[in-house]
Amino acid sequence: MLVLIGPSASGKTEVAKILISKYGMKRLITYTTRIKRKGEIDGRDYHFVSTAEFSKLDSLNEFVETTFYNGNYYGSRRKDISLDKVVILDPNGLLNYAYRMRSKITTIFLEAPKEIRKERMVKRGDDPELIKLRLEKDDAIFKTEKLPLDFIVQNNGIDLDALADKVYNLYQNHQEN
């Protein structure tokens, strides 16, 4: 399984979309209590559930991992896990996956300068206060030296197709070794 990790607006979702369309990977669709953004579809982007629904699934031990990030719950449901998928996680999710299945995952951190990430969040219509909060929190949360990473890939505004190609090649080479 390919695990993508990185701060807000580092390109994780766009790279995952390209990996799926260009290379036939499947996306592990996680559960969240976050409100849908414009253009997102339930069951394609996330399984959008209420906090009560999420808590019920959690109490039934349905999740491999859960995390609370930027005021919302996220989790990967056990029944959805398979090795031919790509998943986007935060550091807590990655640590849980690494603990349970380290030899079966390839972890790639997408790193992007703060100015570029801020510009992307503005373009996608994020609330200005949320942008400020996310940028501040991400500095504290995404400490690469504390994470079990296989690769760190710079996303300094590179063409997304080229970035996805690089990620996929790293993933393939790592799986073969």
Backbone hydrogen bonds in HBPLUS format (Angstrom, degrees):
<---DONOR---> <-ACCEPTOR-->    atom                        ^
c    i                          cat <-CA-CA->   ^        H-A-AA   ^      H-
h    n   atom  resd res      DA  || num        DHA   H-A  angle D-A-AA Bond
n    s   type  num  typ     dist DA aas  dist angle  dist       angle   num
A0106-THR N   A0001-MET O   2.89 MM 105  6.33 149.8  1.98 158.9 165.4     1
A0002-LEU N   A0085-LYS O   2.98 MM  83  6.37 160.0  2.02 156.0 160.0     2
A0087-VAL N   A0002-LEU O   2.88 MM  85  6.36 154.1  1.95 162.7 171.4     3
A0003-VAL N   A0106-THR O   2.81 MM 103  5.96 175.9  1.81 163.1 163.2     4
A0108-ILE N   A0003-VAL O   2.89 MM 105  6.23 165.1  1.91 171.9 176.9     5
A0004-LEU N   A0087-VAL O   2.83 MM  83  6.16 167.9  1.84 162.4 166.7     6
A0089-LEU N   A0004-LEU O   2.99 MM  85  6.35 160.4  2.03 168.2 174.5     7
A0005-ILE N   A0108-ILE O   3.01 MM 103  6.24 152.6  2.08 154.7 154.5     8
A0110-LEU N   A0005-ILE O   2.76 MM 105  6.18 158.5  1.81 163.6 169.2     9
A0010-SER N   A0007-PRO O   3.19 MM   3  5.67 129.2  2.46 148.0 140.0    10
A0015-VAL N   A0011-GLY O   2.94 MM   4  6.01 163.5  1.96 158.0 162.9    11
A0016-ALA N   A0012-LYS O   2.93 MM   4  6.11 161.2  1.97 149.5 155.3    12
A0017-LYS N   A0013-THR O   2.98 MM   4  6.22 155.6  2.04 146.5 152.9    13
A0018-ILE N   A0014-GLU O   3.12 MM   4  6.41 154.3  2.19 145.7 151.8    14
A0019-LEU N   A0015-VAL O   2.90 MM   4  6.18 162.0  1.93 156.7 161.9    15
A0020-ILE N   A0016-ALA O   3.00 MM   4  6.20 150.1  2.09 147.8 155.5    16
A0021-SER N   A0017-LYS O   2.98 MM   4  6.23 166.0  2.00 148.9 152.5    17
A0022-LYS N   A0018-ILE O   2.73 MM   4  5.59 166.2  1.75 155.5 160.1    18
A0023-TYR N   A0019-LEU O   3.03 MM   4  5.19 143.8  2.17 118.3 129.3    19
A0025-MET N   A0019-LEU O   3.38 MM   6  5.92 165.2  2.40 133.2 129.0    20
A0024-GLY N   A0020-ILE O   3.12 MM   4  4.78 128.8  2.39 117.4 122.9    21
A0026-LYS N   A0084-ASP O   3.47 MM  58  6.51 166.5  2.49 149.4 151.0    22
A0086-VAL N   A0026-LYS O   2.74 MM  60  6.17 143.5  1.87 154.2 166.2    23
A0028-LEU N   A0086-VAL O   2.83 MM  58  5.83 171.3  1.84 150.9 152.8    24
A0047-HIS N   A0030-THR O   2.84 MM  17  6.13 154.0  1.91 149.1 154.6    25
A0031-TYR N   A0075-GLY O   2.83 MM  44  5.16 170.7  1.84 157.7 159.9    26
A0075-GLY N   A0031-TYR O   2.94 MM  44  5.16 139.9  2.11 139.9 143.8    27
A0032-THR N   A0047-HIS O   3.00 MM  15  6.24 157.8  2.05 153.6 152.2    28
A0049-VAL N   A0032-THR O   2.89 MM  17  6.06 169.9  1.90 162.4 165.5    29
A0033-THR N   A0073-TYR O   3.00 MM  40  5.39 143.4  2.13 146.5 150.3    30
A0040-GLU N   A0037-ARG O   3.00 MM   3  5.55 165.9  2.02 137.1 139.7    31
A0044-ARG N   A0041-ILE O   3.07 MM   3  5.45 160.1  2.11 126.2 130.8    32
A0045-ASP N   A0041-ILE O   2.97 MM   4  5.68 173.8  1.97 163.9 165.7    33
A0043-GLY N   A0046-TYR O   2.65 MM   3  5.45 163.1  1.68 147.2 149.9    34
A0054-PHE N   A0050-SER O   2.96 MM   4  6.21 163.6  1.99 153.3 158.0    35
A0055-SER N   A0051-THR O   2.92 MM   4  6.06 162.6  1.95 148.4 153.1    36
A0056-LYS N   A0052-ALA O   3.00 MM   4  6.22 152.2  2.08 145.0 152.3    37
A0057-LEU N   A0053-GLU O   3.06 MM   4  6.36 165.7  2.08 154.2 156.7    38
A0058-ASP N   A0054-PHE O   2.91 MM   4  6.14 159.0  1.96 152.4 159.0    39
A0059-SER N   A0055-SER O   2.86 MM   4  6.05 155.2  1.92 146.4 153.0    40
A0060-LEU N   A0056-LYS O   3.09 MM   4  6.34 133.8  2.31 141.3 153.4    41
A0060-LEU N   A0057-LEU O   3.19 MM   3  5.13 132.2  2.43  93.2 106.1    42
A0062-GLU N   A0057-LEU O   3.09 MM   5  5.44 165.8  2.11 155.0 154.8    43
A0061-ASN N   A0058-ASP O   2.96 MM   3  5.09 158.8  2.01 111.2 114.3    44
A0078-ARG N   A0062-GLU O   2.76 MM  16  5.85 164.0  1.79 156.3 161.1    45
A0064-VAL N   A0076-SER O   2.71 MM  12  5.65 160.3  1.74 169.9 176.9    46
A0076-SER N   A0065-GLU O   3.06 MM  11  5.64 149.5  2.15 148.3 156.8    47
A0067-THR N   A0074-TYR O   2.85 MM   7  5.32 148.2  1.96 150.9 154.2    48
A0074-TYR N   A0067-THR O   2.86 MM   7  5.32 149.6  1.95 155.8 160.4    49
A0069-TYR N   A0072-ASN O   2.82 MM   3  5.42 154.2  1.88 164.5 162.1    50
A0072-ASN N   A0069-TYR O   3.06 MM   3  5.42 155.2  2.12 113.5 121.0    51
A0080-ASP N   A0077-ARG O   2.95 MM   3  5.56 156.5  2.01 120.0 127.5    52
A0081-ILE N   A0078-ARG O   3.23 MM   3  5.62 166.6  2.25 116.6 120.4    53
A0094-LEU N   A0090-ASP O   2.93 MM   4  6.18 163.7  1.96 161.9 167.2    54
A0095-LEU N   A0091-PRO O   2.94 MM   4  6.16 161.6  1.97 150.8 155.2    55
A0096-ASN N   A0092-ASN O   3.05 MM   4  6.32 154.8  2.12 147.0 153.4    56
A0097-TYR N   A0093-GLY O   2.92 MM   4  6.22 164.4  1.95 156.0 160.0    57
A0098-ALA N   A0094-LEU O   2.78 MM   4  5.95 169.7  1.79 159.6 162.7    58
A0099-TYR N   A0095-LEU O   2.97 MM   4  6.06 152.2  2.05 141.3 148.6    59
A0100-ARG N   A0096-ASN O   3.09 MM   4  6.29 152.7  2.17 145.8 152.6    60
A0101-MET N   A0097-TYR O   2.67 MM   4  5.67 155.3  1.73 163.0 169.5    61
A0104-LYS N   A0101-MET O   2.93 MM   3  5.41 154.5  2.00 117.8 126.2    62
A0105-ILE N   A0102-ARG O   3.40 MM   3  5.61 173.8  2.40 111.2 112.4    63
A0150-ASP N   A0107-THR O   3.01 MM  43  5.15 150.9  2.09 127.4 136.5    64
A0151-PHE N   A0107-THR O   3.11 MM  44  6.52 147.4  2.22 156.1 164.1    65
A0109-PHE N   A0151-PHE O   2.91 MM  42  6.25 167.9  1.93 152.6 154.0    66
A0153-VAL N   A0109-PHE O   2.81 MM  44  6.08 171.1  1.82 171.8 173.4    67
A0111-GLU N   A0153-VAL O   2.90 MM  42  6.06 171.3  1.91 159.0 161.0    68
A0155-ASN N   A0111-GLU O   2.62 MM  44  5.68 155.7  1.67 175.0 168.9    69
A0117-ARG N   A0113-PRO O   3.04 MM   4  6.38 163.4  2.07 156.7 162.0    70
A0118-LYS N   A0114-LYS O   2.88 MM   4  6.06 158.7  1.92 151.3 156.9    71
A0119-GLU N   A0115-GLU O   3.05 MM   4  6.23 161.6  2.09 144.6 149.5    72
A0120-ARG N   A0116-ILE O   2.99 MM   4  6.26 156.6  2.05 149.8 155.8    73
A0121-MET N   A0117-ARG O   3.01 MM   4  6.27 157.5  2.06 149.9 155.5    74
A0122-VAL N   A0118-LYS O   2.98 MM   4  6.26 156.1  2.04 152.4 159.0    75
A0123-LYS N   A0119-GLU O   2.97 MM   4  6.21 162.9  2.00 149.2 153.9    76
A0124-ARG N   A0120-ARG O   2.98 MM   4  6.24 148.8  2.08 147.1 154.9    77
A0126-ASP N   A0121-MET O   3.00 MM   5  5.47 160.8  2.04 165.1 159.7    78
A0125-GLY N   A0122-VAL O   3.03 MM   3  5.20 156.0  2.09 106.2 113.4    79
A0130-LEU N   A0127-ASP O   3.00 MM   3  5.20 115.1  2.43 103.7 119.7    80
A0131-ILE N   A0127-ASP O   2.91 MM   4  6.22 153.6  1.98 157.3 166.0    81
A0132-LYS N   A0128-PRO O   3.13 MM   4  6.37 165.6  2.15 147.6 150.0    82
A0133-LEU N   A0129-GLU O   3.01 MM   4  6.23 162.3  2.04 147.7 152.8    83
A0134-ARG N   A0130-LEU O   2.80 MM   4  5.94 167.3  1.82 155.0 158.3    84
A0135-LEU N   A0131-ILE O   2.98 MM   4  6.15 168.8  1.99 156.6 159.4    85
A0136-GLU N   A0132-LYS O   3.13 MM   4  6.32 157.9  2.18 145.9 151.8    86
A0137-LYS N   A0133-LEU O   2.88 MM   4  6.10 168.7  1.90 156.3 159.6    87
A0138-ASP N   A0134-ARG O   2.76 MM   4  5.80 162.9  1.79 154.5 159.5    88
A0139-ASP N   A0135-LEU O   3.39 MM   4  6.50 149.2  2.49 137.4 143.2    89
A0140-ALA N   A0137-LYS O   3.01 MM   3  5.36 127.6  2.29 105.5 118.5    90
A0141-ILE N   A0137-LYS O   2.92 MM   4  6.13 154.4  1.99 154.4 162.9    91
A0142-PHE N   A0138-ASP O   3.00 MM   4  5.64 170.8  2.01 146.4 149.4    92
A0143-LYS N   A0141-ILE O   3.15 MM   2  5.97 132.6  2.38 102.6  90.1    93
A0146-LYS N   A0143-LYS O   3.09 MM   3  5.80 160.8  2.12 122.0 127.7    94
A0147-LEU N   A0144-THR O   3.13 MM   3  5.30 168.1  2.15 112.3 115.6    95
A0149-LEU N   A0147-LEU O   2.95 MM   2  5.64 123.5  2.28 111.2  94.8    96
A0163-LEU N   A0159-ASP O   2.93 MM   4  6.25 154.5  2.00 152.8 161.2    97
A0164-ALA N   A0160-LEU O   2.85 MM   4  6.03 160.4  1.89 148.7 153.6    98
A0165-ASP N   A0161-ASP O   2.90 MM   4  6.12 154.9  1.96 145.9 153.1    99
A0166-LYS N   A0162-ALA O   3.00 MM   4  6.22 157.0  2.05 144.5 150.4   100
A0167-VAL N   A0163-LEU O   2.96 MM   4  6.25 162.4  2.00 152.1 156.7   101
A0168-TYR N   A0164-ALA O   2.84 MM   4  6.02 165.4  1.86 153.2 157.3   102
A0169-ASN N   A0165-ASP O   2.91 MM   4  6.09 161.8  1.94 151.1 156.0   103
A0170-LEU N   A0166-LYS O   3.02 MM   4  6.24 160.0  2.06 150.3 155.5   104
A0171-TYR N   A0167-VAL O   2.94 MM   4  6.16 160.2  1.98 150.4 156.3   105
A0172-GLN N   A0168-TYR O   2.83 MM   4  6.08 168.1  1.85 156.5 159.1   106
A0173-ASN N   A0169-ASN O   2.96 MM   4  6.06 169.6  1.97 149.9 153.1   107
A0174-HIS N   A0170-LEU O   2.94 MM   4  6.03 152.4  2.02 144.9 152.8   108
A0175-GLN N   A0171-TYR O   2.93 MM   4  6.15 152.8  2.01 151.3 158.7   109
A0176-GLU N   A0172-GLN O   3.11 MM   4  6.34 144.0  2.24 145.6 154.8   110
A0177-ASN N   A0174-HIS O   3.30 MM   3  5.32 139.9  2.47  95.9 106.5   111
